[in-house]
Amino acid sequence: MPTKIHVQEQAITVISHNNSDYISLTDIVRNQMQEHVIFRWLSFKSTIEYLGEWEALYNPNFNYTESVQLNVHSKVLHRKLLK
């Protein structure tokens, strides 16, 4: 079950899984730099490729076809954000 920690008056979700703790990067960024930072980060080709590789390794239900489509859409989104 997720818990919350508070850092500089900001609530951040922490999830424990297999004796490891994971913090929500989304919570950190959402409160400090607005959501556009998340959208921009997700538009980078290297981010999408990294997430695709991670999913391919750890998600037995990974959909390669959708991953390719996501890569194409991320390039378009990144170009729009740079304008």
N, C-alpha and C positions, 0 to 999 in steps of 0.2 A: 504494500500500500504506500503510495507517495506521501511524503512529509514535506513540510516547508521549513526553510531556514530563512532568517532575516539578515540581510547584509545592507548596511546603510539605509535602513528603513524600506528595503525592497524585499518582497517575498519571492523566494526561489525554490522551485520544486526539486526534491531529491528523491530518487527512486533507488531502492536497493534490490540487487539481483545477483544471485550466486556469490554472496559475500563481497560484492563490489557496489559502490555507490556511484550514481550517475546524476549530474546536475543538469538542469534545463538551460541550455544556452539561449533558447528562445525567451525564457523569463528574464535573463540577464539583459539581453539586448532590447527587449520590448520596453522596458522601463527606462533605460538610459538613452537609447539612440533612435527610438521609434522603429516601426515595422519596416520602413524602407530599407534599413540595413539588412534585414533578413531576406527580403526580396532580392536585393542586389547580390548578397552572398550566394543565394540559391541560383542566381542566373549565371554564375561563372561556370565555364565548361569544366574546369578542374574539380569544382565542388560536385557537380553532377556525376562526373566520372568516378570520383571517390565514393560517393554514395552508392552508385551502381555496382562497383567492385565489392563494397562491403555487403550489400544485399546479396550479390551472387554467392559470396562465401558463406553467409550465415542464414540466409532465408531459403529454405527448401522450395518455397512456392514462388520464387522470384520469376517475374515475367520479363524475359529478354526483349520481346517485341515492344512492350510499353516503355522499357528503358531506352530503346533507340529513339522512340517518338519523343520522349522527355528530353533527350539530348538535343534534338532538332529544335524543339520549342524553347529550350534554355538559350540557345544561340540567338533566336529572334528576340526574346525578352531582353537579353543583355544588350543587344543593339539599341532597342527602344529606350532602355534606362540610361544609356550613354549620351543620348541626344539632349 
